[in-house]
């Protein structure tokens, strides 16, 4: 991450509070230099320290003094006498840290607008946070580093209500599968910015709905109006929907998503493999725009012809769910574990419907979080050590949904030909259904070394 941040230098007095520091805790001249991607702390009597902005685990100000903690306490500096540079240094450290950590999560915020500070409250959490609007939602980054981030997807925004007299905006969120209803999130003390934030949030919510409706209408213009309306309300930003949920709209969406004969054939082969005692396995479809576009306070949809992604899931025997991204990349089938292997008792996929639906939802969430990049899911730790994948390592550390997908991942089948693909599928089903250790690795996965056409990944800090 480089962005448009200009270098900043500041000179003051400070000391290293870390035990065993070379400076021995003595105060002396200290220089801070903030560059676009990293910064330097040079204290008297010690070698200069170069850190990424994400390394700053505490940035606190009290009575004109700056407490800067790096790496959770590996280095701790108390800096004073920065004069009129104190406010600039603190605000820039926070701004650049936030942008670097958002970048780790594939959230890019243009530098033309600085991140605004807002007061927030959600359940027992309240405080002051930086707020970052982006194409997929909004992020709240509390100034108190002990508080967790609040990441709200645009598809989860149910209602937005503003009270200009009080300067508040209240966001009610739709429940996520497998979780309790989320408490309302309130932004307060907004003053004359109340309407601005209401517009931003409404634009995000309406943009998600508009993108979904545009994609569905484009895909299945011949489906009954009621079926299109239902599909548009369900297939929002990658939310997977089953046949029972889409009802009469299912055959229309299924046919449109599987228009490519190659993917249609593998889908039917997976359905056949998952059929037990004449009972077809559970299946889901999902749609999402490739990249929504945010322009000012209004979100413009970007769901033109072909400008969307589609994927499907099929439940399989052996505690597996199969996933294929239909819209891009090489033709590959991804296999994920449904429940912990120790808990699997040989049930057919239809008997695991609740955990299977949760796995499907979680993997779709990962796909959105990872911006449809699949390599991060299947690359081994050894492969990720390559400097080419630095950006991936940061993303894996920052995104719980990606960590979850990697923990569930069993294998990836390259569809070179029907015979080898079918044999590998049968072998994976047998292995995953009989193994009892979640960390056990399917031996057949080593053969799938081809990479998807994920796009450029070489980025550093």
N, C-alpha and C positions, 0 to 999 in steps of 0.2 A: 504494500500500500504506500503510495507516494502522495497522490492528490495534489492540491495546490498550496499546501502548507509551506510558508516561508520559514527559513531558519531564524531562530531567536536565541540571543545570548544574554545572560544576566550574571552579575557578580555580586556576591554577598559574603557573609560570614556564616560558618556552619561547622558541625562536627558529626562524625560517624558514631551513632549510638550502638552499633552492633558489637556484641562481645568479641574481644580478640581482634578488633580492627587495628590496622597499622597505625592509624592516627591516634589511637589510644583514648578516644573520646574528647580530645582537646579541641577547642574552637580555633578556627583559622580561616583564611580565605577559601572560598568555595565558588566554583564557576559552574553554571548550568548552560548547556548548549542544546537547544531543541532543533533537530533536523526533521525532514519530512517523515522518515520511517523509524527513527530511533533518536535517543538523546544521550548526552554524556554528563556525568557528575564527576567533577575533578575537585577533590578535597585536599587540603594541605597535608603532606606527609603520607599520602596514599596514591596508588596507581589509579588513573582515571577509570571509571566504570562506564561501559556502554550498555544500554538497556533498550529493549523494545518498550513501547508505551504500554503494552499489555502486561509488562512486568511490574508496573506500578500498582501494587495492591492497596496502598493507602495514600491519598493525597488530601491532607487536612490542614486547615489554617486556624490559628488561635493567637490573638493579640500580636498580629504582625509577624508570626513565625510560621514557617512551612514544615510540616512533618511529611517526609517522603519515605515510604517503605517499599522496598523492592523485593520481589520473590517471596512474599509472605513473611519477611523478616530476615532474609539473608543479608540485606543491607538496609540500614535505617539512618536517615539523615535528618537533622534538625537544622533548618536554614533560617537565618534572619538577616536584617539589614539589606534586604533586596530593594528597599525604597519603593519608588513608583512602578517598579517592574514586578512586584509581588503579584498583583492582580492579574497581570498579563501572563506570567509564568503559570499560575494556578489554573486559569481558564484554558490556556493552551494545552497544558498537560492533560486536563480532563477531556477537552475536545478531541485531542489526537488519540488518547487512549480509547475513548468511546468509538471513534471511527475505525480504529484498528481492530477492536474486538467485534464490532459489527461486521467488518470485512471478513473476519474469521468465520462468520455465520452466513456469508454470501449476501449480506445486506449492505448495499452501497447507497450512501447519502451524498448528494452533490455538495461541493464545497461553497456553492454560491450562498447558502444559508447556514449560519451557525446553529448548532443544536440549542434549542430553547430549554430553559429551566421551568418546570411546573411543579406545583404541589399535587400530590396524589393520595388516594386512600382506597384500599381494597381489603376488606375484612380487617385483620389485625395489622396489616402493613400500611404504613403511612409515612410520608416524608417528602423530600424534594428530589426530583429526578430530571435528568436530561431526557428529552423526548425526540424520537427519530421516526418520521414517517417514511415509509418505503413502499415499493410497488405491491408487496404481499401483505402489508399490515402496518403495525406501529410497535415500537419498542420503547420501554421506559427503563432507564438506567439510573437507579438511585445513587445519589451522591454519597450516601452512607454505604460503603462497600460491603458491609455485613448483610445488607438486604439483597434478596434475589432480584434478578431482572424480571420484568413483566413483558412477555412477548405475546402480542395479540394478533392473530391472523385476521385478515379482512373478512374471510368467510365465517369467522366466529362472532362478528359484530351483529347482534340481533337488533337492538334499538339504540338510538343516540338522542338524549334529551338535554337541552341547555336551559339554564336559568340565568339570563343576563344580569338580573338584579343582584344575584349572589355571586356571579362570576364562576359558575360551575357547569361542567359537562359530565353527564352520567352515561356510562356505556354498559349496557346489559349484554351478556355473552350467551351464546347457545351452548348447551351442555355437550361435552366431548364424550364419545363412546368409551365406556369403561371407567368413567370418572363421575364424581358427584357434580351437581350443578355449580358453575363458577360464580362466585359473588360478583356483584356489580363493581365496576371500576369507576371512580370519580376523580376528575381533574378539578381543582379548586383554585380560588384566588387568581382567576385568569384575567379579570378586568376587561379592558377593551379587546382582548384577544379571544374572548369567549366564542364569538361567532366564527372566527378563523378556525379554531380547533373543531367546532361542531361541523363546519363545512368539510374539513379534511377527513374526519371520521365518516361522515355520511358518504363522501365521495368514494372512500375505500369500500364501504359496505355495498353501495349501489354498483360500483365497478365490478365487484365479484359476481353479483347477480346478473349484471348486464353481459359480462363475458360468458357466463354459463349459458344464458339464454341465446346468445349469438351463436355459440358453438353448436348447441343442440339444434337450433333452427337450421343451421347450415347442414348439419349431418342428416337430419331426419325431417325434411320439410313436408314429407307425405304422411307423417304420423298424425293421429288425431290431436286436435288442439290441447285437450285435457292431458294427453300423454306427454306432449311436449312441455307443458307447464310443470307437470310433476317431475319430469326428468331434469328440467332446468333448476328446480328447487333442490334437487338431490345431488346433482353432479356439479358441485361448485368447488373450484380450485382443488381438484384431485380427490374429493370425497368419494370413496367407492360406493356403488349401489348394487344390490343383488337383484335377481329376477323378481322376487316377491315384493321388493320395494318399488321397482320400476313398473311392475304390473304389466298392463298392455303395452307399455312403451319398450319393454325389454327386447322383443324380437326386432324392433326397428333399430334400436341403438346397437344391439349385438351385430346385426347385419352390416350396419354402417361402419362400425369400428373394425370389423373383420373383412373389409372389402378386398384387401390384399390376399390372394390365394395362399401365399406362403404362411402367413400368420393364421389364416383360417384353418389350414391343415394341422398346424401344431396345436391350435386350440381344440379342435375336434379330437386329436390324438390324446390330449390331456384329459378331456372329458371322458373318453373311452377308458383310459387308464384309471380314472378315479371312480368309475361306476362300480358299485358293489351290490350284488344281489338285485340287479336291474334298477337300482336307485342311482340316478345321476348325481354327481358331486355338486356341492355348493360352488357358485361362481359369481364374480363381481366384475363390473366395468367401471372405469374412471376416466375423466376428461379434465383438462386444465389448459389455460392459455400458456404459450411458451414463456411470455414475459409481458405482464401488464405494464402500461406506460403511465407514469405520474407526471402531470404538467401543472405546476403551481398547486392550487387548492383543489383542482379538478382532475379526477382520474379518467383518462381516455382509454377505452377498451382497445385491445390489440388482437382481437380474435378474427382476423380476416381469413380468407380461404387458405387452408393448410397451416394456419398459424396457431395450432393447438397440439397438445400431446394427448395420446390415449393409451391405456394399458388395461390388462385383464389379470384376474387371479382365478385359479382353479384349485380346490381342495383335493388332495391326493391321499391314498393310503400311506402308511409308514410315517404318520405325524408330519406331513409335508404340505406346504402350499406353494404352488407354482405361479410365477409372475413373468409376464412378458410385456415389454414396452413396444407398442406397435408402431409408433410414429418415427422412431429414429434409431440409429445405431445398427450394429450387426444383429443378425437374427440369433438371439440367445434366450434360453430359458433359465430363470433364476429360481432356486429352491430354498425355502426357509422352513425352519422348525416352528411348529405351532405351539406346543407345550414343552416344558422341560422333559428331557428324555426319560428321567427317572419316573415321571408321572404317567408316561404313555403305557397303556395296557392293550394295545392292538386295536383301538376303536377305529371304525371307518370315519372318513372326514365328516359325514353328516352327524355323527354323534359328538363331534367337537365343535359344534357350530358357534358357541359363544367365544371360546378362545381363538377359534379360526377367524371369526369376524374381527376380533381385536387385533390379531396379527395383520390382517389385510389393511385395516385402518392405519396401524402404526407404520407399516412399510410405505403406504401412500404418503403419510406425513413426512417420512424420511425423503421420499422422492422430491417433494416440494421444497423441503429445507435444503436439499443438496442441489437444487436447481437442475434436476434430471440427470446429474452426473452419476454414473453407476460404478465407475472404477473404485471409488472410495468404499463401496460395500464389499467388494470381493478381493481386493488386493491384500496379500498377506502382510504382516508386520515387517517381514524381511524385505519385501518389495517396496513398501512405503518408506524404507530408509533411504531410498534413492533421492537425491536433492531435487529431482524432477517433480517429486510429490510433496514438497514442503507445504504447499497450500492445503493439500489434502490432510496432512497431519494436524494442522491447526483446526481445520473443520471438524475432524473426528473428535478432537479434544473439546470442542466448543458445542457440538450438537448432540444432545441426548438421543434424539431420534436416529441419528446415524450410528451411534454406539449400539443402540438396540438392534438395528438391522444387521450390523456386523455380528452381534452375538447370536442372532437367529440364523445367520447365513449357513447353508449346508453345501451348496455347490452351484456351478454354472455350466449349462450344457450348450455347447456351440452346435448349431444345426447344420453340420457339413453335409450329412445325408441321413435319410430316415432310419436306416439300420443302426448306425452308430449312435444316433441320438436316442433311439428307443432302448438300446442295450444299456446306455449310460443311465437313462431314467430308471429302468428296472433295478439297476445296481444301487442307485442312490436311495430308492424306496426301501430296498431290502436293508441296506446299511443303517439308515436313519431309524427304521422301525425296530431294529434289534439292538442297536447300541444304547447304552444306559448312561453314558457320560456326555454332558453337553460340550465339553472341550475336545471330544474325539473328532478327528477330521476325516471326512470321507476321502478315501484314497483316490477315487476317480476324479476328484476335483482338480488334481494337479495337471490333468490333461487339457483343461480349459484355460489356456494361457493367452488366447487372442484377446485384444482389448477392444472395447466399444469405441465408437466414434464420439467421444465425449466432448471434444473440443480442447482448447488450450488450458493447461493447468499450471504452467510454470510461473508461480508468483511467490515472492518471499514474504517479508513481514507484513 
